[in-house]
Amino acid sequence: MSPFLAAIFLLGLCLGNAVNFTTVYEWDKFDFVWPSGADTSVAQMKQNFNPKYVEIRHMAVFGERLFLSLELKYGIPATLVWLPTSGTSTETPKLAPFPSWDLRRKENCGTIQAAKGIETDPDGRLWVLDDGLGNCFRKLWIFDLLNNDTTERVHRFPDTDTVISHAPNKRWLRDIVLDKTTDDHLAYITEHYSEHIIVYNRKMDKSWSVKTPRRQWNSLALSPNSEARQLYLARYSSKELYSVSLSELKNEGGSAAVKFIGEWTENPYRILLDSADVLYAAFYHENYVSKWNISEPFLEQRLHEVGKLHAYWPFTFALDTNGTFWMTETNETGGGIRHKLLKAAVGARSYLFGTSADLSLRG
């Protein structure tokens, strides 16, 4: 890159319209809402639990609840939890297993084994990727949040390498986005070891794959409703950003041509699009979150930046229906681990609400 282009690039980073975040909660260490009773298994869970092992991976929001998936580690009793968006006491809230303690038992393949990517839809459903453990199949759970968090469906991915391999050393479900059609929802899913994108049709209760030869995907984001809707894709250990047209992902068993978009400053692990065409990205080990308006030439700008910050996954985020951007921040500097829940008004909602969803927050 020439000195002139480099100067323009750095200027773009500096002039990014940073957003003012407010702190909702702060934790020196997390704790769980433990079940009551004298069950010996509860005592064992408490004994094994280590707050230092809590690592937040994904976030989704619906109504007054934030849903989090946690990295599966020894001593973490549940990998899918929720928090209230606001509290009624001065104490910080504890992590509550979702939907209950009964669905987190790792010795039972009929429970959630290892939650990965999560998403909520406007109809009040929570979609959860479950990576499975041992001989348990990988699954997609759909919960009805408007009906006492009941399980609406559990889709077991086919036992075939053309969709998802169920071999223990080749399983790593990553991320999920939803496409609301006129009468249903489709889900697009990434899996680390596969050179394809997984598609799930809720109405048909069927999943298939579309090949992307020589490329494996980590995170993904979906553009708002438009005639030429695009799925944006990021690779593991790569700064590159790509896109693929949704029209190419309806061809079961076929191939899709991906288009190179540009390069971020670092390697992203989480990307998200809002209803105003703004794409947000968080990066491994980095102390900032960036953004880019997909309707303009690729130019990375800062959304949020802190001073000293050290964590492998420092941020994760989600958008609600009121134009609020919710974000967790993890800091491991100074010998301890500190977590924050932040929020900011960005004037746009989730990509699922389309580009027509104007809000009064927008200036």
N, C-alpha and C positions, 0 to 999 in steps of 0.2 A: 504494500500500500504506500502511495506517495505521501510525503509530508503534508501536502495540501489536503488530500482526502482524509488523512489521519486526523488533521485538525478539525475538519468538518464533522467527522465521526464523534470526536471527543466533545465538540460543542453541542452536538445533539444529545449526548448523554447528560451534559450539565444543564441544558435548558429544558429537560423533561419536567413536566408539570407535576412536581411531587405533591402527594396527598397528605393531609394532616390526619394522622391516626390518633385515636384516643384509646387508652388502656381500659379494658373492661374487667379483667382479672389478672392477678399475678400469683404464681405458685413457686415456692422454694422447693417443694416436692409434691407430687401427685399422691392421692390416695383414692381408694375405691369405696363405693357404697356397698359394704359387705353384707351378705345375707344374714339374717338373724338365726338364732338357734345354736345348739351345741354340737352340730354335725362335725365329726372329726375332719372331714374333707375341707370344711371352712377354715378350721384351725390350721390345716396344712397349707392352704392357699395363702393365708395371712403370713405364715412363717416363711414361705418361699418368696413372697412378693418383695421386690426391690425397686423403689421409686426411680433409681438411676437408670433402670432399663426401659422406662417408658419413652418410646420414640414415636412421635406422631407422623403418620404417612399421608393420609388423605382426609379431606373435610367435605361435608355436605350440610346444607341447612334447609330446614322447612319449619315455618311457623316460628315458635319460640324455642326450638331445639337445634343444637349443633351436633352433628354426628361425626365421629372421628374413628379412623382405622389406625390401629397401633401395630408396630412391627412385632412379629412373633418372636419372643425370646423367653428363655427359662425364667419362671417366676411371674410372668405377665398372665394373670388369670383369664383375661378376655381381650380379644383383639378388635372388637367392635363396641364402642361406648358412646354415650351422649352427655352433653352439658346443656344447661339452660342458657339462653342468650342474655338473661338478666337475673340478678339474684334478689332475694328478699331479706338477706341477712348480711352482716359484715364479713362473714367467713367465705372463703373461696369455695366453690362447689367441688364435690368429689366426682370421680368418673363412675358413671352408672352403666353397667353392661346392658347392651341392647340385643334383643328385646327383653331378655331376662337371663338369670343365671343358668336356667335349664338349657338354654341353647348355646352354651359355651363349653360343654363337657368334651374335652379332646379325645376321650376314649370312645366316643360315640360318633359314627360317621353321619348320623342324622342331625348333627349340630354344626354350628359355624366353627370351622377349624382354624382358618387363617384369613381374616378379612384383608382385602387389598383395596382396589379402587372402589369408590362409592359415589353415588349420585342420587339426587331426588328429582322427581318430575312434578309439573304443576298440578297433577291430579292427586298428589299426596302419597306417592309411593317412594320407598327407599330401595334402591338397587345396590346389591352388595356382591362383589366378586369374592369367592371363597377358594383359596389355593389348595385346600385339602391338606391332610397329613397322612403319612404312611400309605396304607392301601385305600384311603378314602378318595373318592372321585372329586375332581374340581367342579364347582357348581356356581350358578348364579341364583342368588336369593332375591325375591321381590316381596317387600313388606307393605301392608296397607296401613299407613300412619293415621288415617282418618277412621279406622275401624279397630281401635285398641291394639295397634301394632301387630295385627295378625299376619301370619305367613300366607301371602296370596299364591305364591308359586316358588318351587325350587326346580330349576332346570339343571339337569346333569349333562355336562358336555359329553359328546360322543367319545367313546374309547377308540379314537383313531388319530393317527399323527396328522391327518389332513385338516383337523380342527384343533385339537389339543392333545398332546402326548400326556399320558397319565403315569409315565415312568417317574419314580421318585427323584431322579437326578436331572429331569428335564421338565420341571414345573415351576413357573414363575409368572403367574398372572399379574398384570401391572395396572392398567387404567381403563376407565369406561366413560363414554359420553352417550347421550341419548338423542334420538332424532324423533320428534313428535310429528307423526303423519296425520292425515285427516281423520283416521279412525283407530290409530294404534301408536305404539312406540317401537322403534328399532334401537338396538344398542350396538355400538362399535367398541371393540375391546382389543387391547394389545397384550401380547404374551412374549416375554423376553427371548425365548429360544426359537421362536417360529418366524419364518420369513413370509408372514402374511398378516392380514387383519381379520379378526373374527367378527362376524355379524350375527346378531340374534334378533329374531322376529317374535315378538311377544304373542301376537294373535295366532301364529302357527305353532308357537312353542318349539321353534327350530333354530339351530345354529349352523353356520357354515363359515367357510373361509374364502378370502380372495388373496391371491398370491402377490407379493411384492418382492420379486427375486433379488437376492443378495443384500436385502435390507431387513433388519430386525428393529422393532419399535419399542420405545419405553413409555413416553407420555403422549397424550393427544388432546386436541381441542377442536370443537365444532363451531363453524361460523353461524351467525344468526340466519333466520329464514330469508332466503333470497333465491333467485332463479338459478344461480350457479353456486350452490352451496359447496363449501370445501371443508375437508377434514385436514387439520394441521397436525404434523407428526414430528416428534423429536426422538433421536436415537440415544442409546446408552453410551456414555463416554464420548459424546460428540457435541460440537457447538452448532451443528447444522440443523436447519429447520426446513421441512418439506411440506407439501400439500398434495392432496389427491381429491378428485371430484367425487362426490357421493354417488353420482350416476354410475361410476365404475365399480361400486361396491355391491351392487345388486346382482351381479353375475356370479352365481354360486359356482365355486370351483375354478373360476377364471382368474385372470391377472389384471392388475391395475398399474397404470403408469403414474409414478410420483414425480413431482416437480420440485426442484431445489428453489428455495426462497431466499435464504441468506444465512449468515452466521451470527450467533450471539457472542457476547464477550467471554462467556464460560459455558459449561455443560448444563443444560436445564434438566430437571427431574420432574417438574410440575408446570403445566401450561393450562390456561383457562381463557375463554373468550366471553365477552359480555355482549349485551344487545346493541351496543354502540360501535361494534367492530373493533374494540380494543382487546388485544391479546396480552395476557400477563404471564410472566415466567419467573420461576424461582430456580436457583442454581446450587449444586452441591458445594458445600463449604463456604459459600459467599455470603456477605453481609448486606445484600441488597436484593430487591425485587424490581424487575424491569417491565416495560410495556412497549407495545407497538400497535399502531392503528393499521389494520390489514387493508384498508381502502387507500393507503398511501404507500409510496416506496419504502422498502424495509429500512427502518431507522430505530435503533434501540434507545429508549429513554428510561430514566430512573422513576420508579413509582415511590419507593421507600428505601431508605438506607440508614443503617445504624453505625455507630463507631466500631467498637470491638465486639465481635461475635464469632463464636466457634461452635459449629455443629455440622454433622454430615447432612442432615435435612433441616436446615434452619427455619424454613417457613412452609406452611401450607395454607390454602385459602379457598373461599367459596363466596358466591353472591346470593343475596336473598331477593325477595320480590319487591322490596322497598328501595332498592338502589344502594344497599349497604354492602360493602366489601369487608368480609370477616377474615381474619388472618391470625394464625398462631405463630409465635416467635420463640425459638429455643436458643439459649445461650449457655455454653459450657465453659466460658472463661472464668478465671478466678478460683478454680478448684471446686466449684459447685455447678449445679444445673438449675437454671431458672427458666420458667415458661411464662409467656404472656399470651393473653387473648386480646387482640386489637380489632378496632373497627373504624371505618371511614365511609363517608358518603361520596360515592363516585357518580351518581346520577344515571346509572344504567343497571339493568338487571341481568339475569342469566341469559346465555345464548338461546335457551329454550323459549324465551318470550319474543324473539324476533326483533328486527330492526324498527318495528313500528311502536315499540313499547317506550314512549317518551315519558319522562317523569318530571314532576315539578322541581325536583332537586337540580335539574340541569340548568345551567346558567346561559 
